[in-house]
Amino acid sequence: MKLIFSYLKHSWKAVILIIILLSAKVVSDLALPYFTSIIVNVGIQQSGIESAVPEYLPASEYDALISLYGSTVEDIYTPEGDQYRLNTEPDASITELFTDHYAQTSAAETSAKRLSAIESIKDIYADAGIDLQSMQTQYILSKGLLMILITIAGAGAMIGASYIASTVAAKTGYNLRKQVFNNVLSFHQREIDAFGTPTLITRSTNDVTQIQNSLTMVLRVVFLAPLMGIGGVIQVIATGTPLAWTIALSVAILIATILTMFRLVMPKFKRRQILIDKINGTLRESLKGLLVIRSFSRQKQEIRKFENVNEETTAISLFVNRAMSAMHPIIMLIMNLTAILIVYAGAPIVLKGNMQVGDIMAFIQYAMMIIMSFMMISMLSIMLPRAAISAQRVQEILDTRAAIQDGKKDLLPTESKGRELSFKDVSFTFPGADTPALENITCTFGAGSVTGIIGSTGAGKSTLLNLIPRFIEPQRGSVSIDGTDISELKLHSLRASIGLVPQSSYLFSGPVADNISFPAKGAEQEKVADAAADADAAGFIGEKEGGYESIITSSGTNLSGGQRQRVAIARALYAHSPILIFDDSFSAVDSRTERSIRSRLAEHHSGSTMIIVSQKVSTIRNSDSIIVLDEGRIVSQGTHEELMKSCLIYQEIARSQSSNKEVGA
C-alpha cells in the first residue's frame, strides 16, 4: 500500500486541494439530513412554526401573559400596530417557560410537549389573522431552496475533486509508463530474458492502467469515506437517540460480508495477472511463428494451447466478476434492512414522543452515510491489494538496474577514420550454459582494416560481435577501442562510433528515409540517398510509389528479405561510423548485389574498421584478415591464401562451397 501512496508525493498540492473539496462535499452531505428533518418536523408537522415562543401575539394574549409572567414577557416583545412582535431570540429558559404554558399535556417528553404547544400557537396565529398555509409554504420553500444550493455546492466540490483526482492519476500513469519504458530500454538481453517480453508488455500496460484506475478511486474514497463516516457518527451522537446499536449491527454484518468476499477473491486476482502474462506470451509466440505453424499444419494444436490458457483466465474472470457483481445487491440489501430496522425500532420512540418523524428520517440518512463510508473503505481494501500487486510488478522493473552500466569516458578524437579494436583473453558463457560460448579470445582489428569472421553454426561469431557494443559483458578478459577498455566508455559514445547490421534485419514502421536515417535525429536527403546507393537499395526504393517517403510496415513485412537487409545495411552506413559490423548481413542478397555492395564499401567506406561475419567464403575472401572460430575458440587467423594452406576447417568450408579452382586451392 505504501508503494501506491508513494506515487503521490510529487502531487501533494493537488492532494491537499482534493481533501479540501471532499471536506466541502462531506459538510454538504451532512447538512442535507438536518434540513430534511426540519422540513418534516417544522415545515410539515408544525406548519412552519419553529419555536414554542410565538413570533406574534394579539393584545389579549399579550395581556394574559403579562399578568402571569410580568417583565419576562415585556422584555422580549415590542408593540407593532395592534399586535406584539418578538424582538429577540429567546433563550432556553424562556422557550421552556412558553412550552410549559402552551402545552396541553402533562407528558414529561420534551417533543410531545413542544408539539402540543405548537398546536396552541397555531390557534393564536389564526386568531391574529396570520395565514398559516402561506407561512408553511414559505418555510418549506426557503429550506428547500437552501438544500438545493447546498446540493449544488457539494456536487461542484465533488466534480472538482474527481477532475483533479483523474488528472493526478493520469499523470501518474503517464510517468510510470515513461519510467518503465526508459528503464526497459536500458536493459540488456539478460534482464529481458529474466523478466520475459510478454510480462514486460503486461507490466507496462495492464499493470500501470490498474494502478492509474486505483489511484483515481483512492484519491476520491480514501479521504471521503473517513470524513463521511466520522461526520455521520458525530451527527448520530448529536441526535441523542438510542438507536445507535442498529448502525453498529449493520456495519458488523457489512464488514463480515466484505472480509469473506476479500478472502475468496484476492487469490484469484493474483492468478489472473499471471495468466494475462501467459496469454500475451502465447499470443506473441504464435504470431511470430505463424509461418512455421502453417508450414507444419499445427494450427489446431496452437489453438488448443491458447484455449487452455484462455479458458482458465475466463473462468477466473467470471468468478471475480460474479463475486464483485454480487457485492452491490448484498450491500443494498443490508442498507435497506438497516432502514427497516431503524423504522421498526424507532416507531415506539416516536409514539412515546421522544423523537419526531423527521428525526427518524435524518437518522436513517446518517446511518446510510456511515454504512456507505464503511462500504467504500471495504471496497477500497479489495481494490488496493489488486493495485498493490500491480505496483510491485511495476516496481520490480523500476528497481532493476542493467548489469551493463554506463562508463564515464568519451571516445577521444582520432586522426584515423577507423578505430583499433582489441580483444584480450576474452571468455563468455551464457547464463545457465554448461560450456563457454567464447573462450580465451585474443585478437586485434586494426584501424581501417577489413576483417572477416567465419565458422560453423554455434561457433560464437555473433557472440563475439555483441561484445563490441557491450550488448553482453565478458566474464573474463577485456575489449578495448584505441587502447581504452570499452567498460570505461559512455555507452552512447561507444555505440555512436559503431554501425551495426545485425543478423535479423529489423525495420521500424514509417518512411524508408526515417529507417535509413535512424542513427541521426533528422534525415538529410542527400545522405539518405548516398547510404541507399552504397547498400544497392536505391533501385527498388525508387520504384516504390513515394520513393523514400513510402511507408515500411512494422518489421518491414511489406519488403522482401533481401530488401530488408539492404535497408538495414544503408542504416548502418548512414552515419559513416568509424567501426562497421556486418553480422551475416549479405545472406539474403544475390552474388551480384553482394559484389556491388562490397565494391561501394571499398570505395566510400575504406577508412572504417570493418568486421564481416559470414557463412560464405566468397563474402570475406578479400578481407585483410580472416578469423576462423570453432566452438568458441580462434583456431586460425590470416588471409584467404594463408588459411587455405594452413587451416583444415577453413579449407573444408571453402571446398564445400566452391570448386578447388574457385577457392584458389
Secondary structure, 3 states (H helix, E strand, C coil): CHHHHHCCHHHHHHHHHHHHHHHHHHHHHHHHHHHHHHHHHHHHHCCCCCCCCCCEEEHHHHHHHHHHHCHHHHCCEEEECCEEEECCCCCHHHHHHHHHHHCCCCCCCHHHHHHHHHHHHHHHHHHCCCCHHHHHHHHHHHHHHHHHHHHHHHHHHHHHHHHHHHHHHHHHHHHHHHHHHHHHHHCCHHHHHHHCHHHHHHHHHHHHHHHHHHHHHHHHHHHHHHHHHHHHHHHHHHHCCCCHHHHHHHHHHHHHHHHHHHHHHHHHHHHHHHHHHHHHHHHHHHHHCHHHHHHCCCHHHHHHHHHHHHHHHHHHHHHHHHHHHHHHHHHHHHHHHHHHHHHHHHHHHHHHCCCCHHHHHHHHHHHHHHHHHHHHHHHHHHHHHHHHHHHHHHHHHHHCCCCCCCCCECCCCCCCCCCCEEEEEEEECCCCCCCCCEEEEEEEECCCCEEEEEECCCCCHHHHHHCCCCCCCCCEEEEEECCEEHHHECHHHHHHCEEEECCCCCCCCEEHHHHHCCCCCCCCHHHHHHHHHHCCCHHHHHHCCCHHHCEECHHHCCCCHHHHHHHHHHHHHCCCCCEEEEECCCCCCCHHHHHHHHHHHHHHCCCCEEEEECCCHHHHCCCCEEEEEECCEEEEEECHHHHHHHCHHHHHHHHHHCCHHHHCC
